[in-house]
Each structure stands twice: as structure tokens, then as C-alpha cells.
């Protein structure tokens, strides 16, 4: 038993000495290639085995022949081990370089394509993660491109919408100043109307900037959807009468929600104004509110004739106003963008889809107590 313990001790001391030397070498070479690291690891293993074997052999007073045999066996094993380490290291490095080249093209704005050559499980997992990241970045770039296009369109439309009323205001002000206005009172009323429209446009821009900056502070309160829809219908009724459009409440459940009543009234008001302006005279705009599996669904259905399928995804984009035939004379295309921003701030979602004869805008809000 004592001999076995001594053998184990000598073997451990020899292997430990080789291991310490190998650890020092790995630390010094930690910034070198993977091939070097694998070679050092194999060298540590072989050296530890050889040192332990020789230490035990010397203590056991083996014959010179036996010691030579043991040394040759260890040496041959070391040659095979070094060769395997070099081959494995070169293979892993080659796969790593393939992955690096693929990642380099991905980093310069292209899409990532995983190398076709087989790789280790870790490199394969890394390739999959890079593929997922590439797909997400492509989607992000596409959204950024669409947002930039929307911003450019918004600037162009805002410039156009501001230039026309400002030119009219200047002309009317000059006419009043020169005393050549045939009906000063009518000019003053027109000036007031244009100023109110410009004030509404500036208010929409300010609201949208607060939404995009994340500075929209909500004051939530428990309120019945019935009361919310009722107030919105009452507020939109004069505009509906002016355009000859009927407002109808189809099904309005008294479902409680926790929302900022002021902001949510703006959401419904924008949807109703949008629907009324796009519905022809003698048409109908229907409002509904009902409970669903996802929460509470508020919907506004108009008779605009529908939205082209290719435009449905852009309806809530900033500055979108549809085709020229469906664009009202007023507005900068901010109303629906504000709707989406306010609804998402309430942790809800806004959507639109075509129905028979028109389109249906839906706002899904979480039920009371879910936020």
C-alpha cells in the first residue's frame, strides 16, 4: 500500500511540475493562435505523463531497457498527439477564418451567410446567432429607411401646407393694411380660421415629437369605454353633419379601461375625423367597443372605398396621407401616426384592414388592471 502511495505521489509531483510550466506558457501565449494553444495543451499532457512515468520509473529502479521502452512509448504517443493537435487546430482556425470573413461582409452593411463548411458546435451556434442578428439588423435598416422616407415626405408636405395658408394670410393682411379689403370682417374670419388650422398643425407636430421622444406622460384613470366613445361621438357630430355623414354606434359595451382619457379622446377623435373626411356624403361611420380575448377593442369603420393593399402597412406612418384622390385638403398626415403613438404608450396596438365598402381601424387596449 505504501509503494502505491509513493508511486501516486511521484507521478503527481512530476505531472504537477509539467502542468505549472504549461500554465505559464499558456499565459505568455494567450494572445497567439488557437493552434499554438492546442499545441501547448498537448505538450502539457504529454510532458506530465512523461514526467510522472520517469519519476516513478527512477524510484522503482527499472532496468535501462525497461526505462528505454517506456520512454519510446511515451515519445511515440507524444508525436501522434502533437500531430492530432496541429490538425485539429488548423481545422478550427480555418473554420474561424471562414466565419470571420462572413462576419466582415455582415459588418459592412451586407447580410450574413453562414459558411457551408462544417464547424464545431460552438462555431455553428455563433453562426446561427449572427444569422439572427443579421436578419434583425436588416429589418431595422428597412424600418429606418421607411422612417427616413416618411420624414422626408412629412417635411415636403408640411412645407407645402404651411406655404399656402401663410401666403393667403400675408395677402389678406396686406389688403387690410392698405384698406382695399372689400369685406374686412370676412377677411378677419378667414384669418382666424387659417390661424386655428396652423395652430392645430403645430399642436400635432408637438404631440408627435413628445411621443417619439418618450416624453408623453399619461395620467391613467379608470373609465368606462361607453363614456369615452360617447364623448368622442358628441365631439365629432358637428363635422359629420357638415359633411353629410351619419355617425352610428353599433355595439358599445360598458367595459372599464385604465387610460388617459384626454389622450384616448384624441385617438378616437383623430380616427373619427379621418373616417368622416374620407366617407362620401350620405355615407356612414360606425363606432364599436367590445371586449375580446386580447382586451378591449375600439373600432371605427368608414365607407372610404378601401385602402390599396400595398398601402395598408404605411397607414400609421408619419406623413402618410394616401393617394391624392383620398387626401383631404387639410392635414399633414400626422393624425394616424399620433393615434399609433398614443395607443402604444398605453401598451395597446392599432391596426387597419379593409372591409366591404371601406376600411376598419381598430385600437386594442389592455383591460383595466392589466397595465
KEKE-3310 file (N, C-alpha, C; in steps of 0.2 Angstrom, whole numbers, plus 5000, padded with zeros to 4 digits):
npx = (5004:5010:5020:5012:5006:5017:5021:5010:5012:5024:5021:5011:5018:5028:5019:5012:5023:5025:5012:5012:5022:5016:5005:5011:5016:5005:4999:5008:5007:4994:4988:4991:4989:4975:4980:4993:4989:4982:4993:5002:4994:4993:5006:5008:5000:5007:5020:5017:5013:5025:5034:5029:5029:5043:5048:5042:5048:5061:5062:5057:5068:5070:5076:5088:5084:5070:5067:5070:5061:5049:5050:5051:5038:5031:5036:5032:5018:5017:5021:5011:5000:5004:5003:4989:4984:4989:4983:4969:4969:4972:4961:4951:4955:4954:4940:4936:4942:4934:4922:4925:4927:4914:4907:4913:4908:4895:4896:4899:4887:4881:4872:4872:4880:4881:4896:4898:4905:4908:4908:4913:4902:4901:4905:4896:4884:4887:4887:4873:4868:4873:4867:4853:4855:4859:4847:4838:4845:4844:4830:4829:4836:4828:4816:4822:4825:4812:4806:4815:4811:4798:4799:4805:4795:4786:4792:4791:4777:4773:4780:4773:4760:4761:4765:4755:4743:4750:4754:4741:4737:4746:4743:4729:4732:4739:4730:4720:4728:4731:4719:4711:4702:4687:4678:4681:4677:4675:4687:4694:4688:4692:4706:4707:4702:4712:4723:4719:4719:4733:4738:4733:4740:4753:4752:4749:4762:4770:4764:4768:4781:4784:4779:4788:4800:4798:4792:4779:4768:4757:4741:4733:4717:4703:4690:4674:4672:4661:4657:4668:4668:4655:4658:4667:4659:4650:4659:4663:4651:4647:4656:4653:4639:4642:4648:4638:4638:4633:4634:4636:4633:4637:4640:4642:4650:4649:4663:4676:4691:4709:4715:4723:4711:4711:4721:4716:4704:4708:4714:4702:4695:4704:4703:4689:4688:4696:4689:4677:4680:4685:4674:4661:4647:4631:4636:4641:4648:4654:4655:4662:4663:4670:4672:4686:4697:4710:4709:4701:4692:4692:4684:4683:4673:4673:4667:4675:4679:4690:4707:4722:4730:4744:4747:4742:4751:4758:4749:4749:4761:4772:4767:4760:4747:4740:4733:4732:4718:4711:4716:4712:4709:4715:4727:4742:4745:4748:4739:4735:4748:4750:4739:4744:4755:4750:4742:4751:4759:4750:4752:4745:4738:4737:4728:4723:4712:4704:4687:4671:4667:4674:4685:4692:4697:4706:4708:4716:4716:4723:4714:4706:4717:4726:4738)
npy = (4994:5006:5007:5010:5022:5030:5029:5036:5048:5052:5052:5062:5073:5075:5077:5088:5098:5099:5103:5116:5123:5122:5130:5142:5144:5145:5157:5166:5165:5168:5177:5172:5161:5149:5137:5137:5137:5125:5116:5118:5114:5100:5097:5099:5089:5078:5080:5080:5067:5060:5065:5061:5047:5044:5049:5039:5028:5030:5029:5017:5010:5004:4993:4998:4995:4993:5006:5013:5007:5012:5026:5027:5023:5033:5044:5041:5042:5055:5061:5057:5063:5077:5079:5077:5087:5098:5096:5097:5110:5118:5115:5120:5134:5137:5136:5146:5157:5157:5160:5173:5180:5180:5187:5199:5204:5205:5215:5226:5231:5222:5206:5192:5177:5160:5150:5137:5125:5112:5115:5117:5114:5125:5136:5134:5137:5151:5155:5154:5163:5175:5175:5177:5189:5197:5196:5203:5216:5219:5220:5231:5241:5242:5247:5259:5265:5267:5275:5286:5290:5293:5304:5313:5315:5320:5332:5339:5339:5346:5358:5362:5363:5373:5384:5388:5393:5403:5412:5416:5422:5432:5440:5443:5451:5461:5467:5471:5480:5490:5495:5490:5480:5472:5466:5467:5461:5448:5444:5444:5434:5423:5424:5421:5407:5401:5403:5395:5383:5382:5382:5370:5361:5364:5360:5346:5342:5345:5336:5324:5324:5323:5310:5303:5306:5300:5306:5307:5309:5300:5301:5290:5284:5275:5272:5271:5263:5266:5279:5285:5283:5289:5303:5305:5303:5314:5325:5324:5325:5338:5340:5328:5331:5342:5337:5328:5315:5300:5296:5282:5271:5255:5243:5245:5241:5243:5243:5243:5253:5257:5272:5287:5298:5310:5309:5297:5301:5310:5300:5293:5304:5308:5297:5297:5309:5307:5296:5302:5312:5305:5298:5297:5309:5306:5294:5282:5281:5270:5266:5255:5246:5233:5219:5208:5193:5198:5210:5226:5231:5245:5251:5259:5261:5265:5271:5273:5267:5258:5254:5254:5238:5238:5249:5248:5244:5256:5265:5270:5277:5291:5306:5300:5300:5294:5291:5304:5306:5303:5311:5323:5341:5347:5345:5336:5323:5317:5313:5299:5294:5299:5293:5279:5281:5286:5275:5264:5269:5267:5253:5246:5242:5247:5245:5242:5237:5231:5232:5227:5239:5249:5254:5247:5253:5248:5249:5241:5239:5235:5227:5234:5235:5227:5234)
npz = (5000:5004:4994:4983:4986:4986:4973:4967:4973:4967:4954:4954:4958:4947:4936:4941:4941:4927:4923:4929:4922:4909:4912:4914:4901:4893:4898:4894:4880:4877:4868:4856:4841:4840:4837:4842:4856:4857:4854:4865:4876:4873:4873:4887:4892:4887:4892:4906:4908:4904:4913:4925:4923:4921:4934:4942:4937:4939:4953:4955:4951:4938:4925:4913:4900:4901:4905:4894:4885:4890:4889:4874:4871:4877:4869:4856:4858:4861:4848:4840:4847:4846:4832:4830:4837:4830:4817:4821:4827:4815:4808:4815:4816:4802:4800:4809:4802:4791:4796:4801:4789:4784:4794:4792:4780:4784:4793:4785:4781:4773:4771:4782:4779:4783:4784:4773:4775:4787:4805:4822:4836:4844:4835:4826:4833:4835:4822:4819:4828:4823:4811:4815:4821:4810:4802:4810:4810:4797:4796:4804:4797:4786:4792:4797:4785:4779:4789:4787:4774:4777:4785:4776:4767:4775:4779:4766:4764:4775:4772:4761:4765:4774:4767:4758:4767:4773:4763:4759:4771:4772:4760:4764:4775:4770:4762:4771:4778:4768:4766:4756:4757:4752:4761:4776:4788:4784:4779:4791:4798:4790:4792:4805:4804:4797:4805:4816:4810:4807:4820:4825:4817:4821:4834:4833:4828:4839:4848:4842:4842:4856:4858:4850:4857:4869:4879:4883:4895:4904:4912:4920:4922:4929:4918:4909:4894:4887:4891:4886:4872:4869:4872:4862:4850:4852:4851:4837:4830:4825:4814:4806:4802:4794:4784:4779:4784:4792:4809:4819:4832:4834:4843:4859:4872:4890:4896:4907:4907:4910:4906:4899:4899:4891:4881:4875:4870:4861:4852:4848:4842:4832:4824:4820:4814:4803:4797:4794:4785:4774:4770:4759:4756:4763:4768:4780:4796:4807:4825:4837:4852:4861:4872:4871:4868:4869:4875:4876:4862:4852:4838:4822:4808:4791:4775:4765:4753:4754:4756:4746:4745:4746:4753:4766:4776:4778:4783:4796:4797:4799:4791:4781:4769:4760:4743:4731:4727:4738:4748:4760:4759:4770:4784:4789:4788:4800:4810:4811:4814:4826:4833:4833:4841:4854:4857:4858:4869:4879:4880:4870:4854:4837:4822:4805:4793:4777:4774:4768:4756:4763:4776:4791:4806:4821:4838:4851:4867:4883:4896:4911:4925:4919:4916)
capx = (5000:5014:5023:5007:5005:5023:5020:5005:5015:5029:5018:5008:5023:5030:5014:5011:5028:5024:5006:5014:5026:5012:5000:5015:5017:4998:4998:5013:5005:4987:4986:4993:4984:4972:4984:4998:4986:4981:5000:5004:4990:4995:5013:5007:4998:5012:5025:5015:5013:5032:5037:5026:5031:5050:5049:5040:5052:5068:5061:5057:5074:5069:5082:5089:5080:5063:5066:5070:5054:5043:5052:5049:5031:5028:5038:5028:5012:5018:5021:5004:4996:5006:5000:4982:4983:4991:4977:4963:4970:4972:4954:4947:4957:4951:4933:4936:4943:4928:4917:4927:4926:4907:4905:4916:4904:4889:4898:4900:4881:4878:4868:4877:4878:4885:4900:4895:4910:4906:4912:4912:4896:4901:4905:4889:4879:4889:4884:4866:4867:4875:4861:4848:4857:4859:4840:4836:4848:4841:4823:4830:4838:4822:4812:4825:4824:4805:4806:4818:4807:4792:4801:4806:4788:4782:4794:4789:4770:4772:4782:4768:4754:4762:4766:4748:4740:4754:4753:4735:4737:4750:4739:4724:4734:4741:4724:4718:4733:4731:4712:4707:4698:4680:4674:4686:4675:4676:4695:4696:4686:4696:4712:4706:4701:4719:4727:4717:4722:4740:4739:4732:4746:4759:4750:4751:4769:4772:4762:4772:4788:4783:4778:4795:4805:4796:4790:4772:4766:4750:4738:4728:4711:4698:4684:4670:4673:4654:4658:4674:4665:4650:4661:4670:4654:4647:4663:4663:4645:4646:4659:4649:4634:4644:4650:4633:4639:4630:4638:4632:4636:4635:4639:4647:4649:4652:4669:4681:4698:4713:4718:4722:4705:4712:4724:4712:4699:4712:4714:4696:4694:4708:4700:4683:4689:4699:4684:4672:4683:4686:4667:4656:4641:4626:4639:4640:4654:4651:4659:4660:4668:4668:4678:4689:4702:4716:4707:4695:4693:4688:4684:4679:4673:4670:4665:4680:4681:4696:4714:4726:4734:4751:4747:4740:4757:4760:4744:4751:4767:4772:4767:4757:4741:4736:4733:4729:4711:4708:4719:4708:4713:4719:4730:4749:4746:4750:4734:4736:4754:4748:4735:4748:4760:4747:4740:4757:4760:4745:4753:4740:4741:4732:4728:4718:4710:4699:4681:4666:4665:4678:4691:4690:4703:4705:4713:4716:4718:4723:4708:4708:4720:4731:4743)
capy = (5000:5012:5008:5013:5029:5033:5030:5041:5055:5054:5054:5068:5079:5076:5080:5095:5102:5100:5107:5123:5125:5123:5136:5148:5145:5147:5164:5170:5164:5168:5181:5169:5157:5143:5131:5137:5135:5117:5113:5119:5109:5093:5097:5099:5082:5073:5081:5077:5059:5058:5067:5056:5040:5044:5049:5033:5023:5030:5027:5009:5006:5000:4992:5003:4993:4995:5013:5015:5005:5017:5032:5027:5023:5040:5048:5040:5044:5062:5063:5057:5069:5084:5079:5077:5094:5103:5096:5100:5117:5121:5115:5125:5140:5138:5137:5153:5162:5157:5164:5180:5183:5180:5192:5205:5206:5207:5221:5232:5233:5216:5201:5187:5170:5156:5146:5130:5120:5110:5118:5114:5116:5132:5140:5133:5141:5158:5157:5155:5170:5180:5175:5180:5196:5200:5197:5209:5222:5220:5223:5238:5246:5243:5252:5266:5268:5269:5281:5292:5292:5296:5311:5317:5316:5325:5339:5341:5341:5352:5365:5364:5365:5380:5389:5391:5397:5409:5416:5419:5427:5438:5444:5446:5456:5467:5470:5475:5486:5495:5497:5488:5474:5474:5464:5466:5455:5441:5443:5443:5427:5419:5424:5417:5400:5399:5403:5389:5377:5381:5380:5363:5358:5364:5355:5339:5341:5345:5329:5318:5325:5321:5303:5300:5307:5296:5311:5308:5307:5298:5301:5285:5284:5270:5275:5266:5264:5268:5286:5288:5283:5294:5309:5306:5304:5320:5330:5323:5326:5344:5338:5323:5335:5347:5333:5324:5308:5298:5293:5276:5267:5249:5240:5249:5238:5247:5239:5248:5253:5262:5275:5294:5300:5316:5306:5292:5305:5312:5295:5292:5310:5308:5291:5299:5314:5303:5292:5307:5316:5300:5295:5302:5312:5301:5288:5280:5280:5266:5265:5250:5245:5227:5215:5202:5189:5202:5216:5230:5233:5250:5251:5264:5258:5270:5269:5276:5263:5254:5257:5249:5233:5240:5255:5246:5244:5263:5270:5274:5280:5298:5309:5296:5303:5290:5294:5311:5306:5302:5316:5329:5347:5349:5339:5334:5316:5316:5311:5292:5292:5301:5288:5274:5283:5286:5268:5260:5271:5263:5246:5243:5242:5250:5241:5244:5232:5233:5228:5228:5246:5254:5251:5247:5255:5245:5250:5236:5241:5230:5228:5238:5231:5223:5238)
capz = (5000:5004:4987:4978:4988:4984:4966:4966:4975:4962:4947:4954:4958:4940:4932:4943:4938:4920:4922:4931:4916:4904:4913:4912:4894:4891:4900:4890:4873:4877:4863:4850:4838:4843:4835:4847:4862:4857:4855:4872:4880:4871:4876:4894:4894:4886:4897:4913:4908:4904:4919:4930:4922:4923:4941:4945:4935:4943:4960:4956:4949:4932:4921:4907:4894:4903:4905:4887:4882:4892:4885:4867:4870:4878:4864:4850:4859:4860:4841:4837:4850:4843:4825:4830:4840:4824:4813:4824:4827:4809:4805:4819:4814:4796:4801:4812:4797:4786:4800:4801:4783:4783:4798:4789:4775:4788:4797:4781:4778:4769:4775:4784:4776:4787:4780:4771:4778:4794:4810:4829:4839:4847:4830:4822:4837:4834:4816:4820:4832:4818:4806:4818:4821:4803:4800:4814:4808:4790:4797:4807:4792:4782:4796:4797:4778:4778:4793:4784:4768:4779:4787:4770:4764:4780:4778:4760:4764:4780:4769:4756:4769:4778:4762:4755:4771:4775:4758:4760:4777:4770:4756:4767:4780:4766:4760:4777:4780:4763:4766:4750:4758:4751:4767:4781:4793:4781:4779:4798:4800:4786:4795:4811:4803:4795:4811:4820:4807:4808:4827:4825:4814:4826:4840:4831:4827:4846:4851:4839:4845:4863:4858:4848:4862:4875:4884:4883:4901:4904:4918:4919:4927:4927:4914:4905:4886:4885:4891:4881:4865:4869:4871:4855:4845:4853:4848:4830:4827:4820:4807:4802:4799:4789:4778:4777:4786:4798:4815:4821:4837:4833:4849:4864:4879:4896:4898:4910:4905:4913:4901:4900:4895:4887:4876:4872:4867:4855:4847:4844:4838:4825:4819:4818:4809:4797:4793:4791:4779:4768:4768:4755:4759:4764:4770:4787:4800:4813:4830:4841:4858:4864:4875:4867:4872:4870:4880:4874:4855:4849:4831:4818:4801:4787:4769:4760:4747:4755:4755:4742:4750:4747:4757:4772:4781:4779:4785:4803:4796:4800:4785:4776:4768:4755:4736:4730:4727:4745:4753:4761:4758:4776:4787:4786:4788:4807:4814:4812:4817:4834:4836:4835:4847:4860:4859:4860:4875:4883:4879:4866:4847:4832:4816:4800:4787:4773:4774:4762:4755:4766:4780:4798:4811:4827:4843:4856:4874:4889:4901:4917:4929:4916:4914)
cpx = (5004:5018:5018:5006:5011:5023:5016:5008:5020:5026:5014:5013:5026:5025:5012:5016:5027:5017:5008:5017:5021:5007:5004:5015:5010:4997:5002:5010:4997:4984:4988:4987:4981:4977:4990:4995:4985:4988:5002:5000:4992:5002:5013:5005:5003:5018:5024:5015:5020:5035:5035:5029:5039:5052:5047:5046:5059:5067:5060:5063:5073:5075:5082:5085:5073:5062:5066:5063:5049:5044:5050:5042:5028:5030:5033:5020:5012:5018:5014:4999:4998:5003:4993:4980:4984:4985:4971:4963:4969:4965:4950:4948:4954:4944:4932:4937:4937:4923:4918:4925:4918:4904:4908:4911:4897:4890:4898:4893:4877:4874:4873:4875:4883:4889:4897:4899:4907:4910:4910:4905:4896:4901:4899:4884:4881:4886:4877:4864:4868:4869:4855:4849:4856:4852:4837:4838:4845:4834:4824:4832:4832:4817:4815:4824:4817:4804:4809:4814:4800:4793:4802:4799:4785:4785:4792:4781:4769:4774:4776:4762:4755:4762:4760:4745:4744:4754:4747:4734:4741:4746:4733:4726:4736:4735:4720:4722:4732:4724:4708:4703:4691:4676:4679:4684:4676:4683:4697:4694:4690:4703:4712:4706:4708:4723:4726:4720:4729:4742:4738:4737:4752:4758:4751:4758:4772:4770:4766:4779:4789:4783:4785:4800:4804:4794:4783:4770:4759:4747:4732:4723:4706:4692:4681:4671:4666:4655:4663:4671:4660:4653:4664:4665:4651:4652:4664:4657:4644:4650:4656:4643:4636:4646:4644:4634:4636:4635:4634:4636:4634:4634:4644:4645:4652:4658:4674:4688:4702:4717:4719:4717:4706:4715:4720:4706:4702:4712:4707:4694:4697:4705:4693:4684:4692:4694:4679:4674:4684:4679:4663:4650:4635:4629:4638:4647:4651:4657:4657:4665:4666:4674:4680:4694:4708:4715:4701:4697:4689:4689:4680:4679:4670:4668:4669:4681:4687:4702:4718:4730:4741:4752:4745:4745:4759:4755:4746:4758:4766:4772:4763:4750:4737:4737:4730:4721:4708:4711:4714:4712:4717:4722:4737:4750:4749:4745:4734:4742:4753:4744:4739:4752:4756:4744:4745:4759:4756:4746:4748:4743:4735:4733:4723:4717:4704:4693:4676:4665:4669:4684:4689:4697:4701:4710:4711:4719:4718:4717:4710:4711:4726:4738:4747)
cpy = (5006:5013:5012:5020:5033:5034:5035:5048:5057:5056:5061:5074:5080:5079:5087:5100:5104:5104:5115:5126:5127:5129:5142:5150:5148:5154:5168:5170:5165:5172:5178:5165:5152:5137:5131:5135:5127:5114:5113:5114:5102:5092:5096:5092:5077:5073:5078:5070:5057:5059:5062:5049:5039:5044:5043:5028:5023:5028:5020:5006:5001:4999:4998:5001:4994:5002:5016:5013:5010:5023:5032:5027:5030:5045:5047:5042:5052:5065:5062:5062:5076:5084:5080:5084:5099:5102:5099:5107:5121:5121:5120:5132:5142:5140:5144:5158:5163:5161:5171:5183:5184:5186:5199:5208:5208:5214:5227:5233:5227:5211:5195:5180:5165:5152:5139:5124:5118:5113:5115:5117:5123:5137:5140:5138:5149:5160:5158:5161:5175:5181:5178:5188:5200:5201:5203:5215:5224:5223:5230:5243:5247:5248:5259:5269:5271:5275:5287:5295:5296:5303:5316:5320:5321:5332:5342:5343:5346:5359:5367:5367:5372:5385:5392:5395:5403:5414:5420:5424:5433:5443:5447:5452:5462:5471:5474:5481:5492:5498:5495:5482:5476:5472:5462:5461:5448:5439:5441:5436:5422:5418:5420:5409:5397:5398:5397:5383:5376:5379:5373:5359:5358:5360:5348:5337:5341:5338:5324:5318:5322:5313:5300:5301:5303:5300:5312:5305:5306:5298:5296:5286:5278:5274:5270:5268:5267:5276:5289:5288:5288:5301:5311:5307:5311:5326:5329:5324:5332:5343:5334:5327:5339:5343:5328:5317:5306:5294:5288:5273:5260:5245:5242:5246:5243:5243:5244:5247:5258:5266:5283:5296:5305:5313:5301:5296:5308:5306:5294:5298:5310:5302:5293:5304:5311:5300:5297:5310:5312:5297:5300:5304:5306:5294:5287:5279:5276:5265:5259:5249:5238:5223:5209:5199:5193:5208:5219:5232:5239:5250:5257:5262:5264:5267:5273:5273:5258:5257:5251:5244:5235:5245:5253:5246:5251:5268:5274:5277:5288:5301:5306:5299:5300:5294:5301:5312:5306:5306:5322:5335:5349:5343:5338:5327:5314:5313:5303:5290:5294:5296:5282:5275:5283:5279:5264:5263:5268:5256:5242:5243:5244:5246:5244:5238:5234:5229:5230:5236:5251:5251:5251:5248:5252:5247:5245:5238:5236:5232:5231:5233:5227:5227:5239)
cpz = (5000:4998:4982:4980:4986:4976:4964:4967:4969:4956:4948:4954:4951:4936:4934:4941:4931:4919:4924:4925:4911:4905:4912:4905:4891:4892:4895:4882:4872:4871:4856:4847:4842:4842:4841:4854:4863:4858:4862:4877:4879:4874:4884:4896:4893:4891:4904:4913:4908:4910:4925:4929:4923:4930:4944:4943:4938:4950:4961:4953:4943:4929:4915:4901:4895:4903:4898:4883:4884:4889:4878:4867:4871:4872:4858:4851:4859:4853:4838:4840:4847:4836:4825:4832:4834:4819:4815:4825:4821:4806:4809:4817:4807:4796:4804:4807:4792:4790:4800:4795:4782:4788:4796:4784:4778:4791:4792:4778:4774:4774:4777:4782:4779:4782:4779:4774:4785:4799:4817:4831:4841:4841:4826:4826:4836:4827:4816:4823:4827:4813:4809:4819:4815:4801:4804:4812:4801:4791:4800:4802:4788:4786:4796:4790:4777:4783:4790:4778:4771:4782:4781:4767:4769:4779:4772:4761:4769:4776:4764:4760:4773:4773:4760:4760:4773:4769:4758:4766:4775:4765:4759:4772:4776:4764:4765:4778:4775:4763:4760:4750:4757:4758:4772:4786:4790:4781:4786:4800:4796:4789:4801:4810:4801:4801:4815:4817:4808:4815:4828:4823:4818:4832:4839:4830:4834:4849:4848:4841:4852:4863:4856:4853:4869:4881:4885:4890:4902:4911:4918:4924:4924:4924:4910:4898:4884:4885:4886:4874:4864:4868:4865:4850:4846:4850:4840:4826:4822:4813:4803:4799:4794:4783:4776:4779:4792:4803:4818:4827:4837:4839:4853:4870:4884:4899:4901:4908:4909:4908:4903:4895:4890:4880:4872:4868:4860:4850:4844:4840:4831:4821:4816:4813:4802:4793:4790:4785:4773:4766:4764:4758:4758:4766:4777:4790:4806:4818:4835:4846:4861:4867:4870:4871:4873:4874:4877:4867:4854:4842:4828:4811:4797:4780:4763:4754:4748:4753:4751:4747:4751:4751:4764:4778:4782:4782:4792:4803:4797:4793:4780:4775:4762:4748:4736:4730:4734:4750:4754:4760:4764:4779:4784:4787:4795:4812:4816:4816:4825:4837:4838:4841:4853:4862:4861:4867:4881:4883:4875:4859:4843:4826:4811:4795:4783:4774:4768:4762:4759:4770:4787:4802:4818:4832:4849:4862:4879:4893:4907:4922:4926:4915:4921)
residu = (UNK:UNK:UNK:UNK:UNK:UNK:UNK:UNK:UNK:UNK:UNK:UNK:UNK:UNK:UNK:UNK:UNK:UNK:UNK:UNK:UNK:UNK:UNK:UNK:UNK:UNK:UNK:UNK:UNK:UNK:UNK:UNK:UNK:UNK:UNK:UNK:UNK:UNK:UNK:UNK:UNK:UNK:UNK:UNK:UNK:UNK:UNK:UNK:UNK:UNK:UNK:UNK:UNK:UNK:UNK:UNK:UNK:UNK:UNK:UNK:UNK:UNK:UNK:UNK:UNK:UNK:UNK:UNK:UNK:UNK:UNK:UNK:UNK:UNK:UNK:UNK:UNK:UNK:UNK:UNK:UNK:UNK:UNK:UNK:UNK:UNK:UNK:UNK:UNK:UNK:UNK:UNK:UNK:UNK:UNK:UNK:UNK:UNK:UNK:UNK:UNK:UNK:UNK:UNK:UNK:UNK:UNK:UNK:UNK:UNK:UNK:UNK:UNK:UNK:UNK:UNK:UNK:UNK:UNK:UNK:UNK:UNK:UNK:UNK:UNK:UNK:UNK:UNK:UNK:UNK:UNK:UNK:UNK:UNK:UNK:UNK:UNK:UNK:UNK:UNK:UNK:UNK:UNK:UNK:UNK:UNK:UNK:UNK:UNK:UNK:UNK:UNK:UNK:UNK:UNK:UNK:UNK:UNK:UNK:UNK:UNK:UNK:UNK:UNK:UNK:UNK:UNK:UNK:UNK:UNK:UNK:UNK:UNK:UNK:UNK:UNK:UNK:UNK:UNK:UNK:UNK:UNK:UNK:UNK:UNK:UNK:UNK:UNK:UNK:UNK:UNK:UNK:UNK:UNK:UNK:UNK:UNK:UNK:UNK:UNK:UNK:UNK:UNK:UNK:UNK:UNK:UNK:UNK:UNK:UNK:UNK:UNK:UNK:UNK:UNK:UNK:UNK:UNK:UNK:UNK:UNK:UNK:UNK:UNK:UNK:UNK:UNK:UNK:UNK:UNK:UNK:UNK:UNK:UNK:UNK:UNK:UNK:UNK:UNK:UNK:UNK:UNK:UNK:UNK:UNK:UNK:UNK:UNK:UNK:UNK:UNK:UNK:UNK:UNK:UNK:UNK:UNK:UNK:UNK:UNK:UNK:UNK:UNK:UNK:UNK:UNK:UNK:UNK:UNK:UNK:UNK:UNK:UNK:UNK:UNK:UNK:UNK:UNK:UNK:UNK:UNK:UNK:UNK:UNK:UNK:UNK:UNK:UNK:UNK:UNK:UNK:UNK:UNK:UNK:UNK:UNK:UNK:UNK:UNK:UNK:UNK:UNK:UNK:UNK:UNK:UNK:UNK:UNK:UNK:UNK:UNK:UNK:UNK:UNK:UNK:UNK:UNK:UNK:UNK:UNK:UNK:UNK:UNK:UNK:UNK:UNK:UNK:UNK:UNK:UNK:UNK:UNK:UNK:UNK:UNK:UNK:UNK:UNK:UNK:UNK:UNK:UNK:UNK:UNK:UNK:UNK:UNK:UNK:UNK:UNK:UNK:UNK:UNK:UNK:UNK:UNK:UNK:UNK:UNK:UNK:UNK:UNK:UNK:UNK:UNK:UNK:UNK:UNK:UNK:UNK:UNK)
# end
